[in-house]
Amino acid sequence: MSELQLGLLIFGGLAVVGVVVYNRYQERRVRRKAEQAFGSRHADVLLADDAPRREPSFGGAPPARDAPVGLGEEEDLPDDRLDYVIELTAASPLPTAVMIEGWKPLERRFGRRALLAWQEDDGRWRRPLPGAAGGRKHWRAALQLVSRAGVVGEAELVEFRSEIETLAARTGVAASAPEMREALERARALDRDCADADIQVAIHVVGAPGAGFAPDDVRRALEAHAVAAESQGRWTRYDAEGRAQFSIVSDEAPDGACARLTITLDVPRTPELRRSYETMVLVTRGLAATLGASLQDDNGRVLDEHALRAIGTQLDAVRQDLERQGFPPGGVRALRLFS
């Protein structure tokens, strides 16, 4: 073989490797965009016993930070961990009706991502109510920067800030806004840090091969476990405070029977995570016993007691990480972050 032929072979091999690497890079870019646009990044916590287990982690203890803008978990309030918060200050109390009327176009434009709050005489912050009388000197206008869809774009943030500054000029109040680039960088860091906590646990109640469940049997079994019907083929289990714990969906077989039941727990949005998961396991066990079925994961592997306990251990680690970050599962801030 001549040197020319050898060189051509090496060059051709390098070209093939380059094409493969480039294609892999493009696939990862497309997958990331699709996840941001259409769904959350749900990790698979239902791992086989012989597979290496990876405990979800935020990469160590979170750094120290100043006190948050939001006060307490009892109400949806502007929070500088989630939102871009602009302070609005009036020389004299601004009538509530004036501010709310000016705020309406922003609510229509930005929807639930936009929040407005005023400061009470006792220093606490509250969301203004339509028709509220009197006026306030201190207000906060905020745009949520992070959600399951990812981080808002810079152009949208510029638009929000411009609209708030226009509102401030029109109502005669002073606006103090933080630096936008730093706010977006913090939002991207939060988005990365919380990615491992964006988990859904799914357990499937599956009958014998080729055998489905009669719809009436499914309905009676669910009613026996205090699961509320939401719509055809969909149910929800609520706790004593009326908070959703997990959902159940029926997959219909071609003959109209129920092919399987899928019970799903949305980890960061579930209050009292450990108790909710234990309730989920009890209900799925009861359904399996009543319907003569087995419990399986997304890959069709049977879930035994050891696997179910291992999942619970992983969920404890996720809960602890979220609590350290200031987003306890099922709390107001977690519901906003993972919306």
HELIX and SHEET records of a PDB file:
HELIX    1   1 GLU A    3  PHE A   38  1                                  36    
HELIX    2   2 THR A   96  PHE A  110  1                                  15    
HELIX    3   3 GLY A  111  ARG A  113  5                                   3    
HELIX    4   4 GLU A  154  THR A  171  1                                  18    
HELIX    5   5 MET A  180  ASP A  193  1                                  14    
HELIX    6   6 ALA A  195  ALA A  197  5                                   3    
HELIX    7   7 PRO A  215  ALA A  224  1                                  10    
HELIX    8   8 VAL A  267  ARG A  269  5                                   3    
HELIX    9   9 LEU A  273  LEU A  291  1                                  19    
HELIX   10  10 GLU A  305  GLN A  325  1                                  21    
HELIX   11  11 VAL A  332  LEU A  337  1                                   6    
SHEET    1   A 5 TRP A 125  ARG A 126  0                                        
SHEET    2   A 5 ALA A 114  GLN A 119 -1                                        
SHEET    3   A 5 GLY A 135  GLN A 144 -1                                        
SHEET    4   A 5 ASP A  83  PRO A  95 -1                                        
SHEET    5   A 5 ALA A 174  SER A 176 -1                                        
SHEET    1   B 2 VAL A 146  SER A 147  0                                        
SHEET    2   B 2 GLY A 150  VAL A 151 -1                                        
SHEET    1   C 6 ALA A 228  SER A 231  0                                        
SHEET    2   C 6 ARG A 234  TYR A 238 -1                                        
SHEET    3   C 6 ALA A 244  GLU A 252 -1                                        
SHEET    4   C 6 CYS A 258  ASP A 266 -1                                        
SHEET    5   C 6 GLN A 200  VAL A 206 -1                                        
SHEET    6   C 6 SER A 294  GLN A 296 -1                                        
END                                                                             
